[in-house]
């Protein structure tokens, strides 16, 4: 796969690479990917989707992804289908055509997603037309199918999957750390993830569920840890932290139990907000806070995954919320959305100007994000909380000003090497205009310079295709959903 395929997999070879090697060849720069976030154009809400027989699970997932800005902007560029060489079914091409029809053409208020429904077996062999499926499981297989489209027929091993543009949008990395309580030796393991599955049986908010996910677990008794420092079984502490937060954060609230013949459902309300701030103990040491904005909410009504009904709520590019219930589309207020008993939440990272900081055992080089008034407000407030739910206008009363920290490098530092102690202020990048969008009206004045008759000076229009073509190489490896496992003596 060479540079000619970048419209397909959106990954580039390094300049001195003549052919694919086995250790992390196809790469995309995460900082470039984040420029896809945020809508670049306001449009009316798109079409509803016909239910073709128990396909509400499919409709809710497709609608939610269609209104996730970073993913939608990528599809609207049509950079994949213009160069795709896949034989047979390609989920990437099918999704591009669907989004173009649903959002931009608006030839009908309702469309039939037959190109997706008729290929359920190509998405995963166990799916059957007419049978109710779990929306979260379907979402995961859709993402995997999109990654296969990026690979253009190559075997989708974990390293190749993590190198794709799809993983760069939806994927992040978790750190699993086991710390010896005797000699303080730390063992760190890093694993990719595409979404987080959070336990909710003992919590009532997403904030608390995230704290529970990253809480320390004590390894003692029959579950003692064999320390590489002490070289014996010891009492240790194990915990997960989000080491590399994704651009699109997908959260599944674990409402379903699969014990017994039919299983059960936790139907209690779990509070969530339009804006979510990750910080403190939820992230690995030394990272600044990340602000996320809610894009979509998937809701299930019923007692089990084998029955009931799915529908979703999406935030359109006009910043209004809509309920997408198969063919029915209606505008709702934000409070209606926040009152739902959500099953899946999709958040997009808010663009911000960030600085690189030291981390323990690894270096987070940050992402080049445009500045955000919301994040500026966050950095100037104080808080004792690790994860904060912000209100609808982004105001946070309980936020702590992030402290610049320089933490001594661990003996287990990654191959990236320690930071040099310098914080690099990343420049503000602006989202590209999509193909077909009107440019600001310009007018030449008497001395020949160009001015914008619509107000402030216009910036140069950059298409998503041009932007994607400028991607450079970065690194890769990984899979799937992350469920916090039971206590184990291994990291």
N, C-alpha and C positions, 0 to 999 in steps of 0.2 A: 504494500500500500504506500503510494508516494504522494507528493503534494497535489497531484491531480485529483486525488480523492477527497480533498478537504471539504468539498460540498456534500460528500456522503457521510464520512465519519467525523469531519471537522477536527481532525487530528493531523499534525504535521510531523514529518521526519526532521531530525536535526540536519543542518546543512551538510555536515560531513558524513552522513549516513548514506551508503549506497544501497543497502537492503536491510530488511527488518532483522533485528537481533533478538535474543531471547530475554532481555532484561529491562524491559520498560521503554519501548520504542515509540508508541503512539501517545502523544501528550497534548494537553491543552493548558494554557495559562489561566489559572483560576481568576486572577485579577481582570483578565479580559472578559471572561464569562459574566462577571457581575455587571458589566456594562449593559447586558441584556435586560436587567431588572427594571421594573417600572414601565407603565404604559407610555408610549410616545405619541399616541393619538387617541382622542376621545371619540367613541362610536356608540350608537344605540345598542341596546342589548340584542344578542343574536337569537337564533331559532331554538325552539324546543325540539325534543327527539321523540319519535314514535316508539311505543313499547311493542316489541315484536314477540311477546310471550315470555313473561318473567325476565325481561331484560332491564328492569329498573336498576339493578346493581351496576350494569354496564353503562347505562345512561348517566347515572350520578357520577361515576368516575370520569367518563369522557367530558362531561360538562365542567367538572372541577378542574381538570387539566387544561381545558380550552381557555379558562379564565385565570390561569396562573401566568402572570406577565412574562417572566423570563422564558418559559417554555413556549408560550404563544408567539412572542416576538421572534424566536428562533424558527418556528414553523412558518410564520408569515413571510419570512425572507425567501422561502422556497429554495434555499441553498442546497438542500439534500436531493430533492427529486430531480433537479436540473442535471445532476450528474450520477444518479443512482444506477448501478449496474447489477442489482440483485435480480436473480431469476425467481419468478413466482411471487409469493406474498411478501410485501415489505411494509411493516407497521408504520415506519417513518413516513413513507410516501402516502399511505392511506390517511394518516393523521394530518399531514399537511393539507391534503385535499379537503378533508373534513372541516378543518379550521377555516380555510379560505371560504368554504361554502357557508358555514355557520355564522361567521363573524362579519365578513366583508361583503359578500354578495347579497345576502338576505333576500333571495328569490322567493322564499316562502317563510311563513312564521313557524312551520314545523317541517323537519326533514327526517328521513329514514336512514339510520346508520347501518344500512345493509352491508356495506363493504367491511365493517368491523364484525357485525353479528355473524355473517356468513363465514368468517374466518376464525371463529372461536377455537376450533381445533388446532389451527396454526399458531395461535397465541399460547395455548397449552392443551395437550391432548386429552386431559381429563374433563375439560369443559364440554357441556352438552347443551345444545339449543333447547330452550323450553324449561330448563332446570334452574332454580334459584341458586346463585353462587354468592360467596362472601365478597363484598366490595373490596376489602383490604387485600385479599388474596388476588383478586382480579387486577387491582392496581399494581401489585408487585410484578405480575406476569406481563402486564403492558409495558412497564419500564424495562423489563428484561428483553422483551420483543423489540423495543426501540433500540436497545443496545446492539442487538443482533443486526438491525438495519445499519447501524454505524460500522459494524465489523465487515459488512459487505461480503458475507459468505465465509469468512474466516471463523475458525472455532472460537467461541466466546469463552476463553479462560478468564480467571479472575483479574489478571493483570491487564488484559486487553479491555475487559469490561470497565475497569476503573479509569482507563485512559480516555474513554469516550466523552463526548460533549454532554450526553445524558447524565453520566455520573458526575461530571463537573457541576451540573446544575442541581441535581437532587442528592448527591452524595457528600458525606463528611467522614470524619474519623473519630473513633472513640479511643481513649487510653484506659487500659486496665492496669492498675498499679497494686502490687502487694508489697507492704512495708513491714519489715521485721521489727517487733517491739523491743528486741534485745539490742541488736547492733545498728538498727535504723537503716539496714540495707534495703534498697528499693529495686523491685523488678518491674519493668514497664513493658507492656505489650500494646501495639497499636492495630486496630482493626477498622476497616471501612464499614459504613452503614448507609442505607438508603432511606430508612425511616426509623423512628423510635416507637416501640410498643410499651406503653406505660401501665403499670398496675394501678387500679383505682378503688380496690375494695376497702382500703383504709384511709382514703383521702377524699376531699370534696372540691379540689381545684386542680387545674393543670399545673399551677405553680408548685403545689405540694407533691404532685405526682413526679415532677422532674427532680425535686429534692430527694424524694424517696429513691428514685432511680440512681442517683449519684451518692447516696448515703454510704457510709463506711460499714463494712461487714467484718465481724470478728471471727477469725479462723482459730479455733481452740478445740480442745478435747480430741475427739477422733478425727477432726478436720484440721489438725495442725499443719503448718506449712514448712516444707524443708528448705531452709534458708541457705542460699549459696554463699552468704557471708559467714554465718556461724557453722555451716555444714552440719546442721542437725535440725530436728523438728522443733519448731518454735511457735509461740502465739504470734499471730500477724494480723494486720488490718488490710482488707481488700476493698477497693472502690473503683467505680467507673467515673470518668469525666469526659465531657465533650472536648476533644483536643482540636479538631478542625471543624467548626460549625458550617453546615451546608448553606448554599445560597437559597434553596427551597427546603424548609424544615417541615417534614411530614410526620405528624403524630397520630398514632392509633391508640385510642383508649380501649383497654382490654375489657370489653363489656361481656364477652361470651366465654362460657365455661363449656368444655367438651367432655365433662365427666358424665357417665351414664349414657343411655341410648340417645336422648335428644339434647342433652346438655342444658344449660340455662343461660340467663342473661342478667347482668347487673344493670338495672334500669334507673338508678338514682341520678339526679342531676350533678354534673361536674362543671364548675364555673370556669369560664375562659374569657379572654378579652380580645379586642381588636388588635392590640399591640402587646407584644411579649418581649421582655428584655432578659437575655441570658447573661449571667455574670457570676462573680464570686465563686462559690464552691461547685457550681454546675460546670464551669469550664476548667481546663487545666491551668496551672499556676501562671501568673504573669500576663494573662490576656485581658484586653479591654472588653467592655460590655458590647453586646450585639443587640440591635433592635430589629424586631420582626413585625411585619404587618400581616394581618389575616387576609387570605385570598379566597378560601373556600371552606365549607363545612359540609361533610356528608353525614346524614342522619339515617338511622334505621328504626323503623317502627315494627314491633313484633317480639316474639319470645325467643327465637333462635335464628341462626344463620340460614336454616333450611326453609324458613317461612318469613312472612312479613313483607315490608316494602321499604325501598331506599329512595331518597330524594336528596337534593343538595341546595345549598345557598352559595352564591358567588358574588364577588365584588366586581362590577363591570368597570371598564375603562373610564366611564363617566363618574366613578366613585359612588355609584348607587348600588344597593344590594338587591338581588333578585332571587326568588325561589324558583328553582328549575325542577319541576316534578313531571318527568316524562315530557309529554307534549305541552303541558301547562307552564307558562312563564308569567310571573307577576312580581311587581316591585314590592319590597317590604322595607321596613325601617330597621336600623341596626339592632335595636333592642329585641326585635323578633328573632334575629339571628342568635344573639347572645343568650336567649332563653331556651335554646334548643338543647336536647340531650345528645350531644355530638358523639359520633363514632370515630370519624377521622377529621383532623384539622390540618389545613395546609397554610403555612406561613411563608412569606418571602422576606428575605433580609433587606432592610432599608439601607439605601446607599449612604455612605458616610466617609469622611476623611479620617483615616486611621494611621497610627504610627506603629512601626515594628517594635516589639518588646522582647525581653529575655523570657524564656520559659525553662522550667527545670527538666533537663534531660533532652531538650529539643528546642528548636527555635521556630517561632511562628513569624513568618515574614510579612504577615498582614495581607490585605487586599486593597487594591486601588479603587476606592469608591468615591462617588461624588458626595459632597457635603450635604448634610441633612439638618434642617432646623430642629427636628425631633431629637436627633442625637446630640446636637449642641446643647439643647436643654438638659438632656440626661447628664452630660458631663459636668454641668454646673450645679447639680443638686446633690444631696447627700442621702444615703440609705444604709440600713443594716441588712437588707435582704440580698439573697444570692440570685434569685429569679424574681422579676417584677412584672406584674400585669399592669400595663398602662391603660389609661382610659382612652376614649375614642379620639380625643384630640391630641394624644401623645404626651400629655402632661403626666409627670410622675412625682409624687410627693415624697416617696421613700427611696430615693436613689442616692447612691454614694459617689462622690467624685472619684474616678479611677485614679489609683496611685501608681506612679511610675516605679516599677520594681526591677531591680537587677538581681537575679537569683543565681547563686553559684551553680555552675554547670555540673550536672550529675555525671558519675563515672559511666552511666549508660547512655550518654548523649548519642543522638542519631547521627547518621553519616553526613547530615547537612552541616554539622559543625556549630560551634557557639556563635552567638551574635557578637558583633564588634563593639557593643555598647553605645552605638549611635542610633538614634531614633530617626528614621527617614520619613519626612512628611510627604505623603503621596499626593500627587496632584489630582485635582478634580477632573473627572471624566464625565462627558455628557452623553446621554443615550442617543444612539443613531436614529435617524428618521427611517421609516420603513419605505420600501419601494412603492411608488404611487402616491405618497403623501405630498401635499402641496408645500412648496418652499415659501418662506416669508417673502412678501412683496418688497422689492428693493428699488431704490431710486438713486440715480447719480446726481450729485449736487453740481454747482457751477465749476468747482475745481476738479471734477472728475471722480471724486471718491464716492463709494457706495454707502448709502444710508438705508435704514429700514423704515418704511413709511408706517409700519404698524406699531412703532414705539421704540424699544431698546434695540441696540445693535444686534443684528442677526448673526448667529454662528453658522459656520459652513455645514451644509447638510452632508451626512455620511450615511450611506445605506447599510443595512445589516449585512448584505453580501460583501460589501467592501470591508466592513469591520471584521467579519469572520475570516476573510482572506488574509487579514493581517495577523492572525493568531500565530504565536510562536510556540516552541516546545516547552513542556514542563514534565511532571512525573506521574506514575500510576500503579494499583492492584486491588481488587475486591468484590464483595457481593451486596447485600440484602437487608432485610429487616433486622433490628436488634431487639431481642428480648433479654431482659436482665436475668441471667441464669441463677440457679440456686447456689449457695455457698460452695466453693470448691477450693482446694489447696493449691490449684494451679492458677497462674495469672492469666 
